[in-house]
Amino acid sequence: MGIFFLYLFIASATPLFLWKEKRWLAIAGLPLLIVMWIMSGFYVADLLTPETHTFFMVLFSFNVLLAHVAAIILYVKPEWWKRFATD
């Protein structure tokens, strides 16, 4: 459960990192984050049906994937292009 909330907070911080360079991506992710937090409350209270639990896990996984893609776009990609531009 601790890892779940750790990823929940990481995914929630993603729009903050994206806000300066990729504002459109940060704004696009906000509705997903709001739904994810609402559904996590239902998850903790054990009020999810099997269908909504599946939807929540897919949404959660998508948000975590978006956080990783954002990290690659912001931090890895610029260094990667610099490395190949100087060769």
LINNOR-V68674 format. One record per run of one state. SS is the DSSP state (h for helix, s for strand, l for the rest). FROM is the first residue (numbers start at 1). LEN is the number of residues. If there is no record, write none. Layout:
ss = <SS SS>
from = <FROM FROM>
len = <LEN LEN>
This chain:
ss = <l h l h l h l>
from = <1 2 19 23 45 50 86>
len = <1 17 4 22 5 36 2>
